Amino acid sequence: MDQGTMARDASVPLVVRLGGRSWVVPPGGSLTIGRDVDAEVHVDHGLVSRRHASVGPAAGGWLLTDHSRNGVFIDGQRSAQVLVTTPTSVELGHPVHGVRMTLTPIAGASGPGGASPTHARRTGQHSVSGSQISIGRLAGNDVVVDDLLVSRHHAVVERTPRGWHLRDLGSTNGTHLNGRRVDSGDVAEGDVIGVGPALLQLRGDRLLEYRDQGDVDIEAEGLVVTRQGRRLLDGVDLRIPGSSLVAVLGPSGAGKSTLLAALAGTRPADDGVVRYGGRDLYGDYDELRHRIGVVPQDDILHPQLTVSRALSHAARLRFSTDVPREDRERRIAEVLGELGLADQASQRISSLSGGQRKRTSVALELLTRPSLLFLDEPTSGLDPGLDKQVMRTLRGLADRGQTVVVVTHSVLNLDACDRLVILARGGRVAYDGPPGEALGYFGVATFADVFLRLEDDPLVDWRSRPRAGLVSPLPGRSRDRSWPAGPVRSGAGLVQFGVVARRTLDVLLADRTYLAFLAFLPVVLSGLAHATPSPRGLTAEVGDPRPAQLLLVLVLGGALMGTASSIRELVKERSIFQRERAIGLSGGAYLAAKVLVLAVVTFLQVAVFAALSMLGRPGPRDPVLLPWGEVEIGLVVAAVTVASMVLGLVISSLISNADRGMPLLVMVVMLQLVLSGGLFVLDGRAGLDQLSWAVPARWAYAMGSVSMELGGTLTPPVDDPLWRPSATTWLADVLVLTGLVVVMLLAVHLGLRRDEPLRRRSRR
């Protein structure tokens, strides 16, 4: 048979994967594999020959030919030639200790002229005869990508003496080249440019356009997750078809949520690989994250907001910053209509039923039209009617072309699913197949009995049992390496800052009870300040300890207000932050917005507290910095309040439960009382003095003591270096307190980052 005939028979591209890397062989092409540095697939392994094997077209498929000393093995048997017509796995050099390689023909590819992206459909082509190609959402661009994730003028491909060059135009959600976000880069033949849901591939004088339109399958190979020496997933192999509804079940502690996080890419597995329509999800997560929706077990909603308001904030964070308000509102209305929530648009989330809340969480993820939707326990705590309602909604999403994976304990409506994945303890797959065959597979009458069997026989290797009619797991394991790498942030940090600040303010204003508490607290504390007998106010006189006592009440009141305003702020919306961080929210923008809103709130509280506390009382006689003693003391109280607010954020970023904040609030305020220097002299007390340097009240009380010239009026006199009356000392105390605030802000930033996943990337 001549080469032309063979090329026509091998009419689809072939994807070759090895060690986390992949190569696409176009129809009629060929590939050499070996240890030689000139081999197209270079394999640096002692069992692999310099020219170990080659791949070329053959009648009816692709042919892998062995040229080596140690051989090519399939299913443990050495083969001189392997005809590849379906996904095939082979070992190079040894059946057990060799190098695993997989070969996958791509059905439905573009045919001669190059392989298409495996998970997208071709939707058009564009001429590249000019000097540049503009890409964006507006109709005036050469390539129009009509999607709200895409900026008006998103990117441009320019002809240079060296060839084509891609340049991002400051887009919100970024431009990707072969899965990596880039500001600019050279584009070679066959490279894939990602702009929102569109993929553009350069082929000769054409730019082929493909769209990710759903119907995406997920493949998992050898997923392993270990935490603190305990294996949560153990070699999980799965293949989830596109446009299907799949339920993941299993006993508590079987690794269901861990599997979902690994499949979604939010918490990658320690070992193994996940493929999104044939692409390495972990390696290309930067580009693919906007096409994946994740609804965690905890609601990712602010219950104080209305449904439409919550979705509006979410849309502004996700969509391009130049999307008009009417376009955002139109998309929100579409999603609410799809999920049957149009009548609840103006209703507060806290007043919704359990099923409506879950559908609102789903609506938030559907704003960007993701191809994949993962849900963790969406029916937890719902009655049977609401359970059925939620599952019916998910069934409808799958019927409209999305792939939906749901972790659940409920067995009431599994008939709505296309497939079940049942995990045994230790994170092992016990069953993967149609719901109707599960009971027969386990030899039981009910799903409750399935759970009992898994509990009673925890060591049974269910994977070794024959499972006729099930989708075969994909062979092979990734040999990727892991290192820390957080999600790449969106370029519109200022817009994100504004959205989070506005949302924080909306939540605060909507919570009438908490707002009343914040307004009432400075009034109560000022009453306590007036209960402190000090007829001379803050005018210090020799032998009179009462001005010092009043200063202590003012400083501690500010510390209490600041810490109380922030100690629950981060922990109460941790799940919301983690989800938004995964889709591109800047941690710096989030923290800056929180600090700004809380600083404004605490300044208002300080103004009321200080004004009421000093009402009818004189301030310091000779302030060191300002001509008005009352204002100088007001700055002291404001400084300790803001610093304590940041201290509250540190605690909030570290605790795992909001209920733990209140005991810590008491402890922190008591610590500030003891180490402020207002109860006893700290100067010269080794250890205790140094410990007090980390306490905001220590520096604020010192500032007040400088303003009041307090040290010389006490009995006996106190010669604390931090209290010596001069503008230099006052400013030095302010400077140190400012430095302490900066250190605490860094601690908050690190606290926010502690739960970010290890982002796994392939060796390139």
Buried (B, 14 or more C-beta within 10 A) or exposed (E): EEEEEBBEBBBBBBBBBBBBBBBBBBBBBBBBBBBBEEBBBBBEBEBBBEBBBBBBBBEEBBBBBBBBEBBBBBEEEEBEEBBBEEBBBBBBBBBEEBBBBBBBBBEEBBEEBBBBBBBBBBEEBBEBEEEBBBBBBBEEBBBBBEBBBBBBBBBBBBBEEEEBBBBBBBBBBBBBBBBBBBEEBEBEEEBBBBBBBBBBBBBEEBBBBBBBBBBBBBBBBBBBBBEEEEBBBBBBBBBBBBBBBBBBBBBEEBBBBBBBBBBBBBBBBBBBBBBBBBBBBBBBBBBBBBBBBBBBBBBBBBBBBBBBBBBBBBBBBBBBBBBEEEBBBEBBBBBBEBBBBBEBBEBBBBEBBBBBBBBBBBBBBBBBBBBBBBBBBBBBEBEEEBBBBBBEBBBBBBEEBBBBBBBBEBBBBBEBBBBBBBBBBBBBBBBBBBBEBBBEBBEBEEBEBBBBBBEEEEEBEBBEEEBEEBBEBBBBBBBBEBEEBEBBBBBBBEBBBBBBBBBBBBBBEBBEEBEEEBEEBBEEBBEEBBEBEBEBBBBBEEEBBBBBBBBBBBBBBBBBBBBBBBBBBBBBBBBBBBBBBBBBBBBBBBBBBBBBBBBEBBBEBBBBBBEBBBEEBBBBBEBBBBEEBBBBBBBBBBBBBBBBBBBBBBBBBBBEEBEBBEEBBEEBBEBBBBBBBBEEBBBEEEEEBEBBEBBBBBBBBBBBBBBBBBBEBBEEEBEBEBBBBEEEBBBBBBEBBBEBBEEBBEBBBEBBEEEBBBBBBBEE
